[in-house]
């Protein structure tokens, strides 16, 4: 069974809905979720918030947060997840922001740096990851890692 099928089964069992706000993964997580037949039972939708303008104007990330920490930061990932949960009226929202490569890196923020955010009524969290692939591999790694964390989180809920 695929990871997205396992996540779908868990969401269904727990009666929870999912929303996504994707940046560097470019809709790949949404694509995987919607590959599962019956995903409309629990999947609300997504926003691909690639530009900072969409992150702030559509999803509700504060411009101050982007200016202070940069678009690729734990703070922005968490605000994306929180904003998406409200916007999409979902029980849980996953978000990602990162540097897929090959360009866009700085000494502090290398290619492959991603932050994944997760927001649920119990709290909002983020995790930092450094992937080592090319652009496409980094996007795939981010999607796989986000879905893996979601599965772990769902399993932890009573």
Wavefront OBJ file of the C-alpha trace (Angstrom):
o trace
v 0.000 0.000 0.000
v 1.358 3.450 -0.901
v 2.043 6.100 1.721
v -0.759 8.276 0.324
v -3.193 5.347 0.639
v -2.126 4.781 4.253
v -2.594 8.488 5.009
v -6.016 8.416 3.337
v -7.088 5.412 5.390
v -5.965 7.107 8.609
v -7.742 10.370 7.751
v -10.907 8.395 6.991
v -10.657 6.335 10.216
v -10.190 9.482 12.302
v -12.847 11.472 10.446
v -10.395 14.256 9.611
v -10.010 16.412 6.515
v -6.760 17.524 4.895
v -5.662 20.673 3.129
v -2.294 21.509 1.600
v -0.286 24.645 0.961
v 2.637 23.816 -1.281
v 5.476 26.000 -2.390
v 8.693 24.266 -3.470
v 6.950 20.892 -3.980
v 4.787 22.598 -6.624
v 1.626 20.533 -6.097
v 3.342 17.147 -5.929
v 1.814 16.278 -2.535
v -1.663 17.179 -3.822
v -1.018 15.059 -6.898
v -0.142 12.056 -4.752
v -3.135 12.511 -2.438
v -5.559 12.782 -5.363
v -4.134 9.658 -7.021
v -6.001 7.691 -4.337
v -9.558 6.755 -5.378
v -12.065 8.201 -2.899
v -9.683 10.931 -1.690
v -12.592 13.393 -2.017
v -13.857 11.862 1.264
v -11.112 13.635 3.217
v -9.176 15.945 0.886
v -10.341 19.587 0.784
v -7.885 21.048 -1.708
v -4.679 22.983 -1.945
v -3.009 26.256 -2.724
v 0.278 26.240 -4.592
v 1.714 29.364 -2.992
v 4.913 29.690 -4.972
v 5.406 33.461 -4.763
v 5.720 35.439 -1.538
v 2.773 37.526 -2.739
v 0.497 34.458 -2.822
v 1.874 33.255 0.514
v 0.828 36.536 2.117
v -2.216 37.730 0.127
v -3.947 34.356 -0.290
v -2.691 32.134 2.533
v -2.204 34.827 5.172
v 1.511 34.587 5.919
v 2.544 37.909 7.458
v 4.853 39.960 5.240
v 6.855 40.789 8.380
v 7.506 37.080 8.893
v 8.782 36.681 5.318
v 10.935 39.822 5.617
v 12.389 38.812 8.986
v 13.024 35.091 8.464
v 12.862 34.601 4.690
v 10.335 32.563 2.711
v 12.285 29.382 3.457
v 11.962 29.249 7.245
v 10.181 27.324 9.970
v 8.124 30.431 10.783
v 6.797 30.730 7.225
v 6.092 26.972 6.988
v 4.026 27.183 10.196
v 2.103 30.288 9.059
v 1.438 28.607 5.703
v 0.016 25.546 7.477
v -2.089 27.661 9.858
v -3.346 29.942 7.100
v -4.151 27.006 4.852
v -6.067 25.218 7.595
v -8.313 28.286 7.962
v -8.597 29.077 4.251
v -9.437 25.498 3.248
v -11.529 24.770 6.378
v -9.512 21.577 6.909
v -8.818 19.730 10.152
v -5.148 19.334 9.263
v -3.022 21.304 6.844
v 0.437 20.384 5.597
v 2.686 23.010 4.035
v 6.150 23.121 2.526
v 8.651 25.785 1.603
v 12.156 25.122 0.366
v 14.932 25.483 -2.145
v 14.543 22.747 -4.748
v 17.558 23.929 -6.744
v 19.703 24.241 -8.689
v 19.627 28.009 -8.045
v 18.256 30.066 -5.171
v 20.718 28.969 -2.505
v 22.642 31.169 -0.082
v 25.420 30.151 2.322
v 22.834 29.975 5.141
v 20.174 28.262 3.018
v 21.588 25.566 0.728
v 19.844 23.786 -2.134
v 17.733 21.005 -0.651
v 16.737 22.945 2.485
v 13.020 22.473 3.150
v 10.710 23.298 6.019
v 7.506 21.333 6.346
v 4.674 22.741 8.427
v 1.731 20.903 9.967
v -1.247 22.570 11.597
v -4.047 20.859 13.543
v -6.296 22.120 16.322
v -3.816 20.570 18.805
v -0.984 22.788 17.544
v 1.207 23.938 14.697
v 4.644 22.479 14.124
v 7.483 22.507 11.622
v 10.392 20.300 10.725
v 13.589 21.179 8.903
v 15.058 18.857 6.278
v 18.148 18.945 4.069
v 17.714 16.844 0.942
v 20.703 16.030 -1.244
v 19.228 15.445 -4.709
v 18.648 17.434 -7.867
v 15.562 19.628 -8.255
v 13.140 16.804 -9.046
v 14.561 14.472 -6.389
v 14.321 17.224 -3.764
v 10.672 17.839 -4.632
v 9.941 14.107 -4.440
v 11.814 13.818 -1.120
v 9.842 16.737 0.311
v 6.512 15.173 -0.721
v 7.502 11.764 0.673
v 8.757 13.277 3.928
v 5.644 15.437 4.391
v 3.349 12.451 3.849
v 5.485 10.346 6.187
v 5.218 12.960 8.931
v 1.458 13.239 8.391
v 1.131 9.462 8.772
v 3.221 9.536 11.971
v 1.142 12.442 13.326
v -2.176 10.721 12.544
v -0.988 7.530 14.228
v -0.124 9.540 17.354
v -3.675 10.931 17.684
v -5.859 9.102 20.177
l 1 2 3 4 5 6 7 8 9 10 11 12 13 14 15 16 17 18 19 20 21 22 23 24 25 26 27 28 29 30 31 32 33 34 35 36 37 38 39 40 41 42 43 44 45 46 47 48 49 50 51 52 53 54 55 56 57 58 59 60 61 62 63 64 65 66 67 68 69 70 71 72 73 74 75 76 77 78 79 80 81 82 83 84 85 86 87 88 89 90 91 92 93 94 95 96 97 98 99 100 101 102 103 104 105 106 107 108 109 110 111 112 113 114 115 116 117 118 119 120 121 122 123 124 125 126 127 128 129 130 131 132 133 134 135 136 137 138 139 140 141 142 143 144 145 146 147 148 149 150 151 152 153 154 155 156 157 158
